[in-house]
Amino acid sequence: MTEKNIKECQKSLDFVLGWFAKPIFIDGDYPESMRSNLSSLLPEFSEAEKKYIKGTADFFALSFGATLSFQLLDSHMKFQQLESISLRQLLYWINSEYNNPQIFIVENSWFVSGTTKKDDAKYIYYLKKFIMETLKAIRYDGVNVFGYTVWSLLDGFEWHRGYSIRRGLFYVDFQSHDKKLMPKSSVLFYQKLIEKNGFPPLPENQP
């Protein structure tokens, strides 16, 4: 990775997270990369306003998921998910950039196909992966994560794809009159995770 790549990555994070985080957690003002690129569009804060804005959050609320990539093929939109940055890397960056704030991961998930019903093994795989990344950030990187919430409890309408993709712990039958619910495999996994406050033992590892 070149120095230019690193600067562009920093700029991207500034525009996505720093837009709000830097004023609140650092100095009450926008990131310099935003100031230099959007100077005519951003308001100028007085020193009193900067002082008022700084420190106005109790914790850093992070919503993290896969990057969606779309492609138009024969008038039908296809999508795929990309892990553009690891959750551990992002948590470390937030910790370093904003003076070790308390972090609450308020939303984290992976999409599965709209045809998926009870067996959502891929969802469980990525859920485990994201939680493990969080654990590594806490234990090895000293990141101050105090909460984690999977998204979401139920399947719902997704802005990019309507009802054609799902990311709930419970399957919702959108075709039924009363929108019947059915727990997916991930429900049991997440239930055991919470009960044990850790990963449940795998059956193949049992004596």
CORRA-V986525 format. One line per field, one symbol per residue. phi: phi as a letter, one per 30 degrees, with the letter a starting at -180 (. if undefined). A space follows every 50 residues. Layout:
phi->???
This chain:
phi->.dddeddddddddeddcdecddedccbibdddddddcbedccdccddddd dddeicbdaccccbaddcccbcbhicdcbbcbcdadddddddddeddbih ddccddaaabdbddddcddcedddeddedddddddddddccidcccabbd bbdbdadcedbicdbbacdcdcdddddchecbddedddedddedddhldd ddedcdd
